Amino acid sequence: MRTLTYTPLDNCDWYLLSIVPSTMYSQNIQNFISLAIAVLALGIAVVFFIFIAFLLYTSNKKNKEITNIAYIDPITQGFTQVRFEKELLDRAKDFVPYTFISLDLRKFKLINASFGSENGDKVLRHVYVCIKKHLAKDEFVTRVNADNFNIYLHTIDEGKIKERLHSIADEINKYNQERQLPYYIPLSCGCYIVKDDAQELIVVRDKANIARKTNKNIPNYYLCNIVFYNDLEHQMLLKEKEMENMMEKALDEEEFIIYLQPKVSLKTGKIIGSEALVRWDSPKKGLIPPDDFIPFFEKNDFIIKLDMYVFEVVCKILRKWIDEGKIVHPISVNLSRNHLHHPNFLEEYRKIQQKYEIPDQYIEIELTEIVVFENLEMLKTIIDEIHKYGYKCSMDDFGSGYSSLNVLKEIPVDILKLDRVSFSSENDKRGEDIVETVISLAKKLGMETIAEGIETIPQVELLKSMECDAIQGYVFSKPVPVDQFETLVQDDPEMMSV
């Protein structure tokens, strides 16, 4: 079979006639189709490989970005907490005792507030670089959050740890050497020495944090405060947390009860008043003494609610005595220094007093000596307000460690309560002379004097010879429930022969 084709020639009437076998024609077409398919396949393959390469590139780029986010802190460019933990877990396979440190910059918020967050970030980078500079090859550090850092140290020697941390603090604050007005960055460090590879990382970190938080109770005298974790601190925090969970309910359900400790005149031997003291009668824990909960309530400010509650209970007691025609003596209530940060707090006391219609002369407010050094001018104003409402005002714990005779000139209290430490030593002639001088000076200033914590008859005789006005202590009576106090007053109003 043949295939005939013809093509006209230019400028003439001739035609070009071609006769070829059909197999040759079809072969060319087949060759063309094959070539086209090959080119197309190659193109598709190239595009596919380019697409796969693009996907791999994009995926690797994203993976790298994710890894950077997970492992590189955006502020310090160092380890993140995730990377830090990974390094620790890797080392756990071949465990060697180490020290885990929780480090915090004290009052860092002031830097952000005063100089802006951008400068705050610069400070964080500076701190990280300084810490890193003092680490050995296999030691590492991370910024956990805000201004809190975790450090892994090989050494477990407490002396060396302290030395290294103080060196870090010095390095961080070295820039102050060139400044006329230095701005120090003090550190608070909690350290936990890990000797057991069975402990989970979260437990290790918590123990270091517990040690660091204990630093809050340490005066900020140094560039670097360091506390090592121990189980006693942990138990104390657990105990405080338990009290925090219980305290509101305890107040609502009146688990806090009032005890009264009599005050006895050294002239007549009669009860002339009492001090209201609070106890916590917990259904779970039994009777909890104030030393176990008052300091914690002062830290978390719950003491304000408790003081108001105690004052109202005292007003109820006084109202009951008045209504029943019983002998009524003034009751003194303690006023926590926390109240001084709340203006006009005495108005709430006044409202409660008026609610129960208690005469002013039956109420006495006790301030602790340490309040004087918080804010003397504010304290003088508070005392003036106490007097304005008609209450008496006493200074408790005078002589417990901060007292100055000059203080007596500055604060116009009505009653001076001498602390028990003034009478703790027998045959202390110099101490006795000081007590006698204080009593004499108080009298000249128009103040009454009460010696508290008195436990022996010789102490009573000594104070009587010094013309102290009254005593309060176990030599006469410990703090007792209200009904027992009523019995003391009603059955025998002259309980002590002096």
Secondary structure, DSSP 8 states (H G I E B T S, - for coil): -EEEEEEE-TTSS-EEEEEEEHHHHHHHHHHHHHHHHHHHHHHHHHHHHHHHHHHHHHHHHHHHHHHHHHHB-TTTSSB-HHHHHHHHHHHHTT---EEEEEEEETTHHHHHHHH-HHHHHHHHHHHHHHHHHT--TT-EEEEEETTEEEEEES---HHHHHHHHHHHHHHHTGGGGG-SS-----EEEEEEEE--TTS-HHHHHHHHHHHHHHGGGS---SSEEEEE--HHHHHHHHHHHHHHHHHHHHHHTT-EEEEEEEEEETTT-BEEEEEEEEEEEETTTEEE-HHHHHHHHHHHTTHHHHHHHHHHHHHHHHHHHHHTT-----EEEEE-GGGGGSTTHHHHHHHHHHHHT--GGGEEEEEEGGGGGT-HHHHHHHHHHHHHTT-EEEEEEETSSS--HHHHHH---SEEEE-GGGGSSTT-HHHHHHHHHHHHHHHHTT-EEEEES---HHHHHHHHHTT--EEESTTT---EEHHHHHHHHHH-SB----
